[in-house]
Amino acid sequence: MSGLLDGKVALVTGSGHGIGRGHALELAKHGATVIVNDLGTSLDGQGTGKVADEVVQIIEDRGGKAISDFSDVGDEESVDLLVERAYSQLGRLDIVVNNAGIVRDRAIWNMGVDDFDLVMRVHVRGSWLTSRAVARKWREESKETGDKVYGRIINTTSGAGLQGHFGQTNYSAAKAAIVGLTQTLSLELASIGATVNAISPGGRTRMSATMAGAAAPIEPDERSEDEFDPKDPSLGSPVVAWLASPEAGHVSGQVIKALGENIQWLKGWTPISAVSNGGKRWDANKLGTIMGVDVFGTRASGLRLGG
Ligand SMILES: NC(=O)c1ccc[n+]([C@@H]2O[C@H](COP(=O)([O-])OP(=O)(O)OC[C@H]3O[C@@H](n4cnc5c(N)ncnc54)[C@H](O)[C@@H]3O)[C@@H](O)[C@H]2O)c1
């Protein structure tokens, strides 16, 4: 054990399978006591199960410390109780990794409103609820001691949220919202010393296995650390462990793509061209040329933008 996270208590939501399972194993390896939360639900959010127990068992067999939790991250009361339980049973909660997720993919004309609501509920409301519960605790602690706290929140976005993906209007909207949540929460928690970042992970999980042609999922404990497989969903987990560690106290409000052996620092929505009308209102009749030439720079070639 490296001790990078010795003495820390971490909650990883949806850590029964896939990417979250990799995070839970990684955080435990570095000395954190991990709350392995998982509702044990299907890929599209139906049913419940006790898969979290399996992960706790693996961590304990490897000499680490973990407890399981089967709460639904979209349920306010359960999430508040889960955070209370961390404090009453483990004495603290230093790290929250919001990873739980489901998909209900369909082109928008075939998508039901329940497919939209449930995906938003797990990803957005789920990440917001855990964040609110722990932020209240950290703020209380900071007020009592008059000092900064040790606090790390790591959210999970995705390429679909950052660039869009056909058939995932619900999921992309949720994953983009998580970036907004990350940036705003980072501002709100800065004064008490907590950091909030997001990762964009990947790997062959049961979620990505739904994409056409994808092979069977890989569970992180099926691979030894010496056996490199670019599709191993736990390859981004060292980045999560580092963001959760004292070494990353200066990093907040950032989005990091942690995919395979690659780490990319992403920046979105920076202006790529700009025009100003010198203190006057624009005239829509005159905007065609200005937009084509000065803003998009495409008029000459007649290129379509996007899609
Ligand atoms: N797999 C990829 O390539 C990929 C790419 C980008 C982002 N992501 C994101 O990574 C995260 C993990 O995805 P994965 O691929 O490992 O999927 P997965 O299906 O293997 O794991 C998701 C886990 O979340 C749990 N879960 C679902 N709803 C829950 C709820 N309400 N409360 C608690 N737990 C719940 C599930 O039971 C499951 O164990 C998700 O947020 C996903 O959007 C995945």
The ligand as a Tripos MOL2 file, in Angstrom:
@<TRIPOS>MOLECULE
LIG
   44    48     1     0     0
SMALL
NO_CHARGES

@<TRIPOS>ATOM
      1 N1        -18.1260    2.9550  -19.9100 N.am      1 LIG1
      2 C1        -17.7060    4.0280  -20.5400 C.2       1 LIG1
      3 O1        -17.0580    3.9400  -21.6100 O.2       1 LIG1
      4 C2        -17.9910    5.3930  -19.9830 C.ar      1 LIG1
      5 C3        -17.5600    6.5200  -20.7120 C.ar      1 LIG1
      6 C4        -17.7830    7.7850  -20.1700 C.ar      1 LIG1
      7 C5        -18.4160    7.9120  -18.9410 C.ar      1 LIG1
      8 N2        -18.8460    6.8060  -18.2580 N.ar      1 LIG1
      9 C6        -19.4960    7.0080  -16.9540 C.3       1 LIG1
     10 O2        -18.8190    6.2390  -15.9880 O.3       1 LIG1
     11 C7        -19.7280    5.8820  -14.9410 C.3       1 LIG1
     12 C8        -19.6980    4.3920  -14.7060 C.3       1 LIG1
     13 O3        -20.1730    3.7190  -15.8630 O.3       1 LIG1
     14 P1        -19.8140    2.2080  -16.1990 P.3       1 LIG1
     15 O4        -19.5120    2.1670  -17.6360 O.co2     1 LIG1
     16 O5        -18.8530    1.6740  -15.2200 O.co2     1 LIG1
     17 O6        -21.2540    1.5270  -16.0050 O.3       1 LIG1
     18 P2        -21.7370    0.2310  -15.1810 P.3       1 LIG1
     19 O7        -23.1280   -0.0200  -15.5880 O.co2     1 LIG1
     20 O8        -20.7300   -0.8590  -15.3080 O.co2     1 LIG1
     21 O9        -21.6970    0.7330  -13.6650 O.3       1 LIG1
     22 C9        -22.6040    1.6770  -13.1670 C.3       1 LIG1
     23 C10       -22.9960    1.2740  -11.7610 C.3       1 LIG1
     24 O10       -23.8810    2.2800  -11.2260 O.3       1 LIG1
     25 C11       -24.8710    1.6210  -10.4540 C.3       1 LIG1
     26 N3        -26.0670    2.4500  -10.3200 N.ar      1 LIG1
     27 C12       -26.9640    2.7590  -11.2790 C.ar      1 LIG1
     28 N4        -27.9410    3.5100  -10.7620 N.ar      1 LIG1
     29 C13       -27.6590    3.7140   -9.4570 C.ar      1 LIG1
     30 C14       -28.2930    4.4230   -8.4220 C.ar      1 LIG1
     31 N5        -29.4460    5.0780   -8.6170 N.pl3     1 LIG1
     32 N6        -27.7100    4.4240   -7.1960 N.ar      1 LIG1
     33 C15       -26.5470    3.7600   -6.9790 C.ar      1 LIG1
     34 N7        -25.9210    3.0520   -7.9320 N.ar      1 LIG1
     35 C16       -26.4550    3.0320   -9.1590 C.ar      1 LIG1
     36 C17       -25.1440    0.3390  -11.2120 C.3       1 LIG1
     37 O11       -25.7660   -0.6400  -10.3990 O.3       1 LIG1
     38 C18       -23.7530   -0.0460  -11.7110 C.3       1 LIG1
     39 O12       -23.0970   -0.9460  -10.8330 O.3       1 LIG1
     40 C19       -21.0920    6.4040  -15.3740 C.3       1 LIG1
     41 O13       -21.3260    7.6660  -14.7680 O.3       1 LIG1
     42 C20       -20.9360    6.5720  -16.8800 C.3       1 LIG1
     43 O14       -21.8260    7.5240  -17.3790 O.3       1 LIG1
     44 C21       -18.6550    5.5580  -18.7590 C.ar      1 LIG1
@<TRIPOS>BOND
     1     1     2 1
     2     2     3 2
     3     2     4 1
     4     4     5 ar
     5     4    44 ar
     6     5     6 ar
     7     6     7 ar
     8     7     8 ar
     9     8     9 1
    10     8    44 ar
    11     9    10 1
    12     9    42 1
    13    10    11 1
    14    11    12 1
    15    11    40 1
    16    12    13 1
    17    13    14 1
    18    14    15 2
    19    14    16 1
    20    14    17 1
    21    17    18 1
    22    18    19 2
    23    18    20 1
    24    18    21 1
    25    21    22 1
    26    22    23 1
    27    23    24 1
    28    23    38 1
    29    24    25 1
    30    25    26 1
    31    25    36 1
    32    26    27 ar
    33    26    35 ar
    34    27    28 ar
    35    28    29 ar
    36    29    30 ar
    37    29    35 ar
    38    30    31 1
    39    30    32 ar
    40    32    33 ar
    41    33    34 ar
    42    34    35 ar
    43    36    37 1
    44    36    38 1
    45    38    39 1
    46    40    41 1
    47    40    42 1
    48    42    43 1
@<TRIPOS>SUBSTRUCTURE
     1 LIG1         1 GROUP 0 **** ****
